[in-house]
Amino acid sequence: MPPFHRQISHLALIATFAALPAAAFAQTRPTAAPPAAVQPAGFSHPTLARDAQRYEGTLKAGLQAPPNRKSRDVRIAAEKALATGADPRAAVRGFADAVVLDATDADAWLGLARALLGVPADPNNGTERYELPVNGSAAAYIAYERARTPALKAQALVVLSDGLRRRSYWRPAIGALKASLVLVS
């Protein structure tokens, strides 16, 4: 096709769009929030779900429940160890014992996640740089799934976001923060 035909067809296209009313191109904005059924149902990520299953299985297989101790007492002792900040590894051991005693305790899972993310990686152990954020984010994901209140779910998502940030999972980290904001607002 000769070039002048192309120019004529472009002019015809421009004339067609100019003849359309401007309302045909106007974007409409919703005046109200979408119904609750349309809003996102929460946070989920398949890789994190697999990491969470793996980590829970590892804890159950590798740890024995402390005899004659209650999960709540073990969790409170671990919270004290984490609050002092002197030995986060002791807090990890305490929270791990608490979740082995009661796997449904979302507070214990959240404490375990905070403790794991608070442990500085040992420079002599190269796998810790990888394992601590992975296991911390897995524990936070389990805490989110097992939490019963929106406030606890939001806290778990914030800790999860921190773990994902340390793993350089930027989009899921932002998604977790967004979901936590939805829960608290």
N, C-alpha and C positions, 0 to 999 in steps of 0.2 A: 504494500500500500504506500503510495507516495506520501511525503511528509505533510503536504497541505491537507490531505484527508484526515490525518491525525489531529491537526489543529482544529479542523471543523468539528470533529467528534468531541474534542475537549470543550469547545465553545458550546456545543449542544448540551453536554453534561452540566456545565456551569449554569446555563440558562434554565435547565430543568430544576436544579437545586434552588435557584433564586426564585422560581415561581412557587415553590412549596411554602406553606406558612411556617413561621418561626416556631410555632407551638409543636410542630412535628419533631423538632430537634431538642426541645426543652427537656431537661432532666427533672423528673418529679422526685421530691423528697418525701419520705414517709413522715406523717405528722405525729405518729405515736410509735412507741417501741413495738417491735414485732412480738407476736404472742409468745408465751413461755415455751411452747412446743417447738418454735423455730430457733430459739436461742441455744447455744451450745450446751450439751449435757454435762460438761466437765472436762477434765483433762485425761487423756489416754495417749499412750505411746507404746507400740508393740515391742520395741527393743527394751524399754524400761520394764515392761511386764515380764519379759523373758529373764532379764537380769534379776528382777525381784524373786521370781520362782527359783532361780538358781541359787541366789544368796540364802533364801529361807531354807532350802534343802540342805545347803552346806552347813548352816548353823544347827539344824536339827540332827544331822548326821555326825557332826564333829564335836558337839558339846553335850555333856551330861547335865541334867537339871540338878541344881544344888539340893541336897536332901534337907528336909525340914525347914525350908524357907519359902516365904510367900513372894510372889512376883512383885507386889507393891513395895515390900520392904527392900528387896534387891534394887528395884528401880529408884527408890528414894536415896539409897546409899550411892548409887551411880550418879544421880543428879547432884549430890553434894560433891562428889569427886570431880564432876565436870565444872561445877560452879567455881571451885577453887582454882582450876586451870593448871594445877601442879602436874598432874599425870593424866592426860586424856586417854592414854591406853588403858589405864585402870577403869576409867568410865566406860570404855568400849567393852571391856570384859564384863562389867556389871550389867550394862544394858543388854548384852548378848545373853547373859544368864536369865535376865528378866523376860526376854522374848521367847526363850526356850521354855520357861515355866508357863507363860501365857502368851501364845502367839496372836491373840486377839487384842492385846493391849496396845492401842495406837500410840499412847504416850511413851511407852517403852521403845517402840519402833522409831518414833520421832527423836527421842533422846539418843538412840543408837546412831541415827543419821547425823545428828549434830556432833556427837563425839567422833565419829569416823571422819567427818569433814574438818574437825578441829585438830586432828592428829597431824603433826608435821611429818612429812615423808622422810624416812631414814635414807640418807645419801648412800649408805652401803647396801641398801636393798632396793634395787631398781624397779622391782615389780610394785612396790608400795605407791609409787607415783601414779600408777594406773589403777591399782586395786582400791585404794582408799576412796577416790571420788566415785568409782563404779559401785562399790558396796554402799557408800553413803547415799548415793542417789537411789539405789534399790531399796534401802531401808526407808527413805523418805517417801518413795512411791507406795510402799506397803502401808506406811502410816497414813497416807492420804486415802488409800482404799479402805482402810479399816476404821478411820475416824468417824465418829457419829455426829459431831457438831460441825457447823460451817466454820466456826472460828478455828478449830483444830485442823480441819481440812486446809484452810487458808495458810496456817502456819506450816503445815507439811509441804504445801506447794512452794512456799518461799524457800524453805530449806532445800527442796528438790531443785528449784531454780539455781541455787548456789552450786549444788553438785553438778548440774548440767553445764553451768558456766565453766566450772573447773575442767570439765571434759570437752569443752569447746563445742557443745551441742547448743548453738545459739538460738535457733528457732524454737526448739522445745523449751528452752529456758525462758524465752519471752512468752511462749504460750502458757507455761506454768504460772508466771507472774500475772498474766491477763486473767487466767482462771481464778487466781487467788483474789484479785480485785473484784471480780464478779461475785465471789462468795461473801465478801465483807461489805459490799454495797447494797 
